[in-house]
Amino acid sequence: MHVRSARSDDLRLLPAVEAAADTVFVPWGITDLPPPAGPDELATARKVLVAGDPPAGFLRLEEIDGRAHVEQLSVHPDHMRRGLGGALLQAALGWAADSGFAETTLVTYADIPWNAPFYRKHGFVPLPQLSTGLIALRDKEITLGLDEHGTRVVFYRTVTGRV
């Protein structure tokens, strides 16, 4: 499935993709995730990439302390296990390299199989020291109750040239 930059008309479809993707957390007892970002919030993202037309998945990037940051990666359950998440992540790493970022960061659950192990497979490792912006992000996540569902880990990966 083709990965591309989101168009403005895609943004209204992405909250439903995220909400559907969040349902895969229910068997893990995670039923109270924050609501998906709406189209207006997505429009302010540094970059949004989508897979498919209409989108079956998306990846939202922001910038935190000079690093590209994967804020959200969601794939609709009907399209999971087909490589869309990996394709979106590789496209994001390519965008980060092309945009001059040296590193990409993200925050994920350590013990959920499609979270930390997925990112490790793609070359991400735990970030040894958090920057000011990532500390603020983690504080926000704690306030939102995300840590109540399991251990969260901040990962990073260096970006060298086009992936």
TAGIGI-V302133 format. One record per backbone hydrogen bond with DSSP energy under -0.5 kcal/mol. NH is the residue of the N-H (numbers start at 1). CO is the residue of the C=O. E is the energy in kcal/mol with one decimal. If there is no record, write none. Layout:
nh->NH co->CO e->E
nh->NH co->CO e->E
This chain:
nh->4 co->50 e->-2.6
nh->6 co->48 e->-3.0
nh->10 co->7 e->-1.4
nh->11 co->7 e->-1.0
nh->13 co->10 e->-1.9
nh->14 co->10 e->-1.0
nh->15 co->11 e->-0.6
nh->17 co->13 e->-1.2
nh->18 co->14 e->-2.6
nh->19 co->15 e->-2.6
nh->20 co->16 e->-2.3
nh->21 co->17 e->-2.5
nh->22 co->18 e->-2.3
nh->23 co->19 e->-0.6
nh->23 co->20 e->-1.1
nh->24 co->21 e->-1.5
nh->25 co->22 e->-1.7
nh->26 co->23 e->-1.3
nh->28 co->25 e->-1.6
nh->29 co->26 e->-2.6
nh->30 co->25 e->-1.8
nh->31 co->29 e->-0.9
nh->42 co->38 e->-2.6
nh->43 co->39 e->-2.0
nh->44 co->40 e->-0.6
nh->44 co->41 e->-1.1
nh->45 co->42 e->-1.4
nh->46 co->61 e->-1.2
nh->47 co->61 e->-1.7
nh->49 co->59 e->-2.7
nh->50 co->4 e->-3.1
nh->51 co->57 e->-2.4
nh->52 co->2 e->-2.2
nh->52 co->50 e->-0.5
nh->56 co->51 e->-3.4
nh->57 co->51 e->-1.0
nh->58 co->74 e->-2.8
nh->59 co->49 e->-2.5
nh->60 co->72 e->-2.9
nh->61 co->47 e->-3.4
nh->62 co->69 e->-2.6
nh->64 co->67 e->-2.4
nh->67 co->64 e->-1.6
nh->68 co->103 e->-2.0
nh->69 co->62 e->-3.0
nh->70 co->105 e->-3.0
nh->71 co->60 e->-2.2
nh->71 co->69 e->-1.1
nh->72 co->60 e->-1.5
nh->74 co->58 e->-2.6
nh->76 co->56 e->-3.2
nh->79 co->76 e->-2.5
nh->80 co->77 e->-1.0
nh->82 co->79 e->-0.5
nh->87 co->83 e->-2.3
nh->88 co->84 e->-2.8
nh->89 co->85 e->-2.5
nh->90 co->86 e->-2.7
nh->91 co->87 e->-2.2
nh->92 co->88 e->-2.3
nh->93 co->89 e->-2.4
nh->94 co->90 e->-2.2
nh->95 co->91 e->-2.5
nh->96 co->92 e->-2.7
nh->97 co->93 e->-2.4
nh->98 co->94 e->-2.7
nh->99 co->95 e->-1.9
nh->100 co->97 e->-1.5
nh->101 co->96 e->-2.5
nh->104 co->157 e->-2.4
nh->105 co->68 e->-2.6
nh->106 co->155 e->-1.8
nh->107 co->70 e->-0.5
nh->108 co->153 e->-2.3
nh->110 co->151 e->-3.1
nh->113 co->111 e->-0.5
nh->115 co->112 e->-2.6
nh->116 co->109 e->-1.9
nh->117 co->112 e->-0.5
nh->118 co->115 e->-0.6
nh->119 co->115 e->-2.0
nh->120 co->116 e->-2.7
nh->121 co->117 e->-2.1
nh->122 co->118 e->-0.8
nh->122 co->119 e->-0.5
nh->123 co->120 e->-2.1
nh->124 co->119 e->-2.3
nh->125 co->156 e->-2.4
nh->127 co->154 e->-2.9
nh->128 co->126 e->-0.5
nh->135 co->131 e->-2.4
nh->136 co->132 e->-2.2
nh->137 co->133 e->-2.1
nh->138 co->134 e->-2.5
nh->139 co->135 e->-2.4
nh->140 co->136 e->-2.1
nh->141 co->137 e->-2.4
nh->142 co->138 e->-2.4
nh->143 co->139 e->-2.2
nh->144 co->140 e->-2.2
nh->145 co->142 e->-1.2
nh->146 co->141 e->-2.2
nh->148 co->145 e->-1.2
nh->149 co->146 e->-1.3
nh->150 co->147 e->-0.9
nh->153 co->108 e->-2.9
nh->155 co->106 e->-2.7
nh->155 co->153 e->-0.6
nh->156 co->125 e->-2.6
nh->157 co->104 e->-2.0
nh->159 co->102 e->-3.7
nh->160 co->158 e->-0.5
nh->161 co->159 e->-0.5
